[in-house]
């Protein structure tokens, strides 16, 4: 279960939220948490602090490490470039989170970026000291993949019929195979022995 993958309690008279939507929202929430902790780690590294939080992207730290390496090699002019690259990588994750609310394609982009981040972490070298980093990266990647799968399934679902009040004379009398409502106005209704155009009444 993700850190932000719990469905809030629903009132008895409210419809339950689609489990697929809950998974997708959980993926977005875990992505946001990763972005926040990555920002914190980046700022701490700039301040030369020894504190480091897990559940974050490795690339910004790697870019900053390159800048430090250039500085120690007598090339401090490359340090600002490495900082900008690190900041842009974080901004890209944040953009994916922001735009994925309306367009699931951005959660796919975040997943691809994080897969590359996982590859980078492995390329840096396998070490027992990084075991928690590996596990946290696997955690984030799992929920991003779950979000992508959920988004694809949601896209294939038929439209959810709207909730209407009981006894509403203009409520749909049925639904077509593709989920479109059929209203009483689409058929002749006889009232007091006379045919009535329900479209005119509704308008």
VMD Tcl script that draws the C-alpha trace (Angstrom):
set ca {
  {0.00 0.00 0.00}
  {1.46 3.39 -1.00}
  {1.99 6.24 1.39}
  {-0.88 8.12 -0.25}
  {-2.94 5.30 -1.71}
  {-5.68 5.08 0.92}
  {-9.20 5.98 -0.09}
  {-10.80 8.54 2.27}
  {-13.92 7.34 4.13}
  {-17.10 7.81 2.13}
  {-20.43 8.88 3.54}
  {-23.05 6.08 3.40}
  {-25.10 7.89 0.71}
  {-22.11 8.72 -1.50}
  {-20.98 6.49 -4.38}
  {-17.69 4.70 -3.87}
  {-14.73 6.09 -5.78}
  {-13.48 3.90 -8.62}
  {-10.59 1.72 -7.32}
  {-8.70 2.42 -10.53}
  {-8.98 6.15 -9.91}
  {-7.74 5.59 -6.36}
  {-4.66 3.82 -7.74}
  {-4.02 6.60 -10.22}
  {-4.37 9.29 -7.55}
  {-2.05 7.27 -5.30}
  {0.59 7.19 -8.03}
  {0.38 10.97 -8.41}
  {0.63 11.50 -4.66}
  {3.70 9.28 -4.38}
  {5.25 11.17 -7.30}
  {4.66 14.48 -5.53}
  {6.21 13.16 -2.32}
  {9.27 12.05 -4.28}
  {9.58 15.52 -5.84}
  {9.34 17.24 -2.45}
  {11.99 15.04 -0.85}
  {14.24 15.44 -3.90}
  {14.05 19.23 -3.49}
  {14.88 18.90 0.21}
  {17.87 16.66 -0.53}
  {19.12 19.01 -3.24}
  {18.97 22.02 -0.93}
  {20.67 20.09 1.88}
  {23.44 19.01 -0.49}
  {23.98 22.60 -1.60}
  {24.28 23.55 2.05}
  {26.88 20.77 2.46}
  {24.70 18.98 5.01}
  {25.19 15.30 5.80}
  {21.43 14.77 6.13}
  {19.80 12.80 3.34}
  {16.22 11.61 2.85}
  {15.26 8.47 0.97}
  {12.38 8.24 -1.49}
  {13.92 10.77 -3.88}
  {15.41 11.00 -7.36}
  {19.14 10.32 -7.69}
  {19.89 12.35 -10.81}
  {19.86 15.85 -9.22}
  {22.30 14.63 -6.57}
  {24.43 13.08 -9.30}
  {24.47 16.36 -11.26}
  {25.47 18.26 -8.13}
  {28.19 15.71 -7.45}
  {29.57 16.31 -10.93}
  {29.67 20.03 -10.20}
  {31.58 19.41 -6.99}
  {33.98 17.17 -8.88}
  {34.60 19.86 -11.50}
  {35.19 22.42 -8.77}
  {37.73 20.20 -7.02}
  {39.44 19.67 -10.38}
  {39.90 23.42 -10.77}
  {36.90 23.98 -13.06}
  {34.40 25.84 -10.83}
  {32.73 27.45 -13.86}
  {30.87 24.18 -14.48}
  {29.25 24.17 -11.04}
  {26.37 26.56 -11.96}
  {25.64 24.48 -15.07}
  {25.36 21.31 -12.99}
  {23.08 23.08 -10.49}
  {20.79 24.26 -13.29}
  {20.65 20.75 -14.75}
  {19.69 19.35 -11.35}
  {16.99 21.98 -10.86}
  {15.56 21.40 -14.34}
  {15.34 17.65 -13.72}
  {13.33 18.28 -10.55}
  {11.13 20.80 -12.37}
  {10.40 18.21 -15.05}
  {9.13 15.74 -12.44}
  {6.96 18.46 -10.92}
  {5.58 19.31 -14.36}
  {4.71 15.65 -14.89}
  {2.83 15.60 -11.59}
  {1.01 18.85 -12.32}
  {-0.13 17.99 -15.83}
  {-0.95 14.35 -15.09}
  {-4.11 15.50 -13.30}
  {-5.74 16.12 -16.67}
  {-3.52 14.09 -19.01}
  {-2.44 10.56 -17.96}
  {0.30 10.69 -20.59}
  {2.40 12.74 -18.17}
  {2.42 9.95 -15.58}
  {3.92 7.76 -18.32}
  {6.60 10.41 -18.86}
  {7.34 10.44 -15.13}
  {7.61 6.65 -15.14}
  {10.11 6.71 -18.04}
  {12.20 9.39 -16.32}
  {12.25 7.43 -13.08}
  {13.23 4.21 -14.87}
  {16.26 6.11 -16.20}
  {16.92 7.33 -12.67}
  {16.86 3.72 -11.43}
  {19.31 2.74 -14.17}
  {21.60 5.60 -13.13}
  {21.49 4.42 -9.52}
  {22.54 0.93 -10.60}
  {25.26 2.28 -12.90}
  {26.74 4.26 -10.01}
  {27.47 0.89 -8.45}
  {25.90 -1.89 -6.44}
  {26.54 -1.42 -2.76}
  {25.02 -2.72 0.45}
  {25.01 0.87 1.69}
  {22.50 1.77 -1.04}
  {20.05 -1.04 -0.31}
  {17.46 1.37 1.12}
  {17.81 3.58 -1.95}
  {17.16 0.56 -4.17}
  {14.05 -0.38 -2.18}
  {12.66 3.17 -2.22}
  {13.28 3.48 -5.95}
  {11.45 0.18 -6.45}
  {8.59 1.52 -4.31}
  {8.17 4.68 -6.39}
  {8.53 2.80 -9.67}
  {5.91 0.23 -8.62}
  {3.31 2.92 -7.94}
  {4.11 4.83 -11.11}
  {3.62 1.63 -13.11}
  {0.38 0.96 -11.20}
  {-0.78 4.47 -12.07}
  {-0.04 3.95 -15.77}
  {-1.92 0.62 -15.79}
  {-4.87 2.17 -13.94}
  {-4.99 5.11 -16.36}
  {-5.09 2.75 -19.35}
  {-7.93 0.75 -17.81}
  {-9.86 3.91 -16.93}
  {-9.55 5.08 -20.52}
  {-11.21 1.87 -21.74}
  {-14.12 2.07 -19.31}
  {-17.53 3.24 -20.60}
  {-18.82 6.56 -19.25}
  {-20.29 6.34 -15.77}
  {-24.04 7.07 -15.81}
  {-24.90 10.25 -13.86}
  {-26.64 9.97 -10.51}
  {-30.20 11.33 -10.71}
  {-32.81 11.91 -8.04}
  {-35.43 9.20 -7.65}
  {-38.69 10.16 -9.32}
  {-37.12 12.75 -11.62}
  {-39.46 12.84 -14.69}
  {-36.54 13.84 -16.89}
  {-34.17 11.15 -15.64}
  {-32.76 8.78 -18.29}
  {-34.97 5.79 -18.98}
  {-31.97 3.71 -20.05}
  {-28.53 3.76 -21.59}
  {-27.10 2.75 -24.95}
  {-24.33 0.19 -25.34}
  {-21.69 2.95 -25.23}
  {-23.12 4.44 -22.04}
  {-25.07 7.34 -23.58}
  {-28.32 8.19 -21.72}
  {-31.73 7.80 -23.35}
  {-34.18 10.43 -22.09}
  {-38.00 10.35 -22.10}
  {-37.85 13.19 -24.63}
  {-36.61 10.69 -27.16}
  {-39.94 8.88 -27.21}
  {-43.59 9.91 -27.32}
  {-45.12 10.22 -23.85}
  {-48.92 10.15 -23.45}
  {-50.34 12.39 -20.71}
  {-54.12 12.52 -20.14}
  {-54.67 10.73 -23.38}
  {-52.69 13.22 -25.45}
  {-49.18 12.69 -26.92}
  {-46.73 15.18 -25.44}
  {-43.35 16.20 -26.82}
  {-41.13 15.86 -23.74}
  {-38.39 17.87 -25.47}
  {-40.57 20.97 -25.41}
  {-41.43 20.39 -21.74}
  {-37.80 19.96 -20.80}
  {-36.77 23.12 -22.59}
}
mol new
graphics top color blue
foreach p $ca { graphics top sphere $p radius 0.5 }
foreach p [lrange $ca 0 end-1] q [lrange $ca 1 end] { graphics top cylinder $p $q radius 0.2 }
display resetview
